[in-house]
Amino acid sequence: MADDIKEKLKVVCIEDEPEMIELIRLILGRRNFELIGAVGGRDGLETVRRIKPSLVLLDLMMPDMDGWEVYQQMKADETLRDIPVIVVTAKAQSIDKVLGLHIAKVDDYVTKPFGPQELLASVNKVLGIQE
């Protein structure tokens, strides 16, 4: 019963490629998530401050402000620090994954290219949603 009235969870995707935002919107839209795209780190940080989403999907390599800078600014802001972050990046080197998960304490890490199920599994895991 409760599922029928479940409101859409807001997810902000911070990414410098609009095509990737649209792909993620398609994947998550079928699962009742509302995806708000932000192109680039500065716009992304502003969007997160304004919306206070349930989750942030964060690219690392962006020209204006990289993902680690966005992440550090979120963690330094007490109104944003509890929002879970999944890093979605083409940086697939294992050292980056180790740094991301263990040192920076991101909630999860998905490398591009990824399949829809891989992204959904990560989102569900981080948000504690049972499929």
C-alpha positions in Angstrom: 0.0 0.0 0.0 2.6 2.5 1.0 4.4 2.1 -2.3 1.5 3.7 -4.2 1.9 7.0 -2.4 5.6 7.0 -2.1 6.9 10.3 -3.3 9.7 10.5 -5.8 13.2 10.6 -4.2 15.2 13.5 -5.5 18.6 12.6 -6.9 21.1 15.3 -8.1 23.5 14.1 -10.9 26.6 16.3 -11.2 28.2 15.6 -14.5 29.9 17.6 -17.2 28.3 15.6 -20.1 24.6 16.3 -20.6 24.2 13.0 -22.5 25.2 11.1 -19.3 22.7 13.0 -17.2 20.0 12.0 -19.7 21.1 8.4 -19.6 20.9 8.3 -15.8 17.6 10.1 -15.9 16.2 7.3 -18.1 17.5 4.6 -15.9 16.4 6.1 -12.6 13.1 7.5 -13.9 11.7 4.1 -14.4 12.2 3.4 -10.7 10.3 6.5 -9.4 13.4 8.7 -8.8 13.3 12.4 -9.8 16.7 13.2 -11.4 17.9 16.8 -11.3 20.9 17.2 -13.6 23.6 19.8 -13.0 26.4 20.4 -15.6 29.7 21.0 -13.8 30.8 21.1 -10.2 29.8 24.7 -9.4 26.3 24.4 -10.7 26.1 21.0 -9.0 27.1 22.3 -5.6 24.6 25.1 -5.9 21.8 22.7 -7.0 22.6 20.4 -4.0 22.4 23.4 -1.6 19.1 24.4 -3.1 17.4 21.0 -3.4 18.9 19.0 -0.5 18.4 15.7 -2.4 18.2 12.2 -1.0 21.3 11.3 -3.0 24.1 12.8 -5.1 25.6 11.1 -8.2 29.0 12.8 -8.7 31.4 12.7 -11.6 35.0 13.4 -10.6 36.6 14.8 -13.7 34.9 18.1 -14.6 36.5 21.3 -15.9 35.2 24.0 -13.6 35.3 22.3 -10.2 36.2 18.6 -9.9 34.2 16.1 -8.0 36.5 15.8 -5.0 36.2 19.6 -4.5 32.4 19.3 -4.6 32.5 16.4 -2.2 34.8 18.2 0.3 32.6 21.3 0.2 29.5 19.1 0.8 31.2 17.4 3.8 32.2 20.8 5.2 28.6 22.1 5.2 26.6 20.7 8.1 23.3 21.0 6.1 24.8 18.8 3.3 27.3 16.4 5.0 24.8 13.6 5.6 23.6 13.4 2.0 25.0 10.1 0.5 27.3 10.4 -2.5 27.9 7.9 -5.2 30.9 8.7 -7.3 30.2 7.9 -11.0 33.4 8.3 -13.0 35.5 6.9 -15.9 38.5 6.9 -13.6 38.6 3.2 -13.2 42.1 2.8 -11.7 41.9 0.7 -8.6 43.8 3.3 -6.5 41.1 5.9 -7.2 38.5 3.5 -6.0 40.4 2.7 -2.9 40.9 6.4 -2.2 37.3 7.3 -2.9 35.8 4.6 -0.7 38.2 4.5 2.2 39.9 7.8 2.5 37.2 10.2 1.4 34.4 7.9 2.7 32.1 8.2 -0.4 29.1 5.9 -0.1 29.8 4.0 -3.2 31.6 4.1 -6.5 30.4 3.2 -10.0 32.7 3.3 -13.0 31.7 4.2 -16.5 30.7 2.6 -18.6 28.1 0.9 -16.4 25.0 -1.1 -16.9 21.6 0.1 -15.7 21.4 -2.7 -13.2 24.8 -1.8 -11.7 23.7 1.8 -11.2 20.3 0.8 -9.7 21.9 -1.7 -7.4 24.3 1.0 -6.1 21.5 3.6 -5.6 19.3 1.0 -3.9 22.1 -0.1 -1.6 23.1 3.4 -0.6 19.5 4.5 0.1 18.6 1.2 1.8 15.9 0.3 -0.7 14.9 -3.3 -1.0 14.2 -4.4 -4.6 
